[in-house]
C-alpha cells in the first residue's frame, strides 16, 4: 500500500512538471520530433555481456537527421542487481536553426563508464543508472573536451503479469538529468513515458513520448524502440 501511494505521488510530480513546462510557454513551437532506437545486450557469460545501440534522431516526424548515435560497451554483472559498464560512442550532430539545416556537422567521440542498480518492490521494477562521460566534440574549426555526469531513474510496471515475461504489456517511465562539470552545470533533462510489449524473454518493443529540456527550451519527441537481448550462455 505504501509503495502504491509513493508511485501515485511520483506520477503526480511528473504530470505537474510536464504541465509547468507547457504553461510556462517553454515548449518548442516547431513540429514534433522522432527517435528510432535499437538496443542490444548479448549475454556471453554469467559475469560478462556486450552492449550495443543505434539511435536515429530527427528534428521532425519524417526522417531529417538531427543526430545519429552509435554506442558500444562491455558489461560486468557483479550481481543480478549491479552492472558495471565501460564503452565508446560516436555521435554526429547536424546543426539546426529554425528548421534550416546547415552544412556544418559536429562530430563527437565519447568514452563512458556507468553503474546500473536494479531492484523491485512488488511488480514495480526500479533502475538507477549513474553514467560518467568524457566527450571530444569536434567542429570544422576546433575540438573541445568536456566531462558530463548523468543520472537516470527508470520505472517499469508490467500490466497483465506480475513480472516481465513473454506476452507482457508494460508501462515504462524515466527521468534523466545531465550535469556538465563546468561553471554552468545544467545541460539537459529528459522525461519519458512509454507503452511496451515483451514479445519473449529477449525482445520487447516500446512506443513512447519524450520531453527534452535543453537550457530553457523544451522539445517533444515520439520514440520507437526495439530491445533485443539474446542469452548465449551454454548454462544459464
Secondary structure, DSSP 8 states (H G I E B T S, - for coil): -HHHHHHHHHHHHHHHHHHHHHHTT-B--S--EEEEEEEEEEE-SSSEEEEEEEEEEESSSS--EEEEEEEEEEEEEEETTEEEEEEEEEEEEEEEETTEEEEEEEEEEEEEEEEEEEEEETTEEEEEEEEEEEEEEE-SS-EEEEEEEEEEEEEEEESSSSSS-TTEEEEEEEEEEEEESSSS-EEEEEEEEEEEEE-SSSEEEEEEEEEEEETTEEEEEEEEEEEE--B--S--
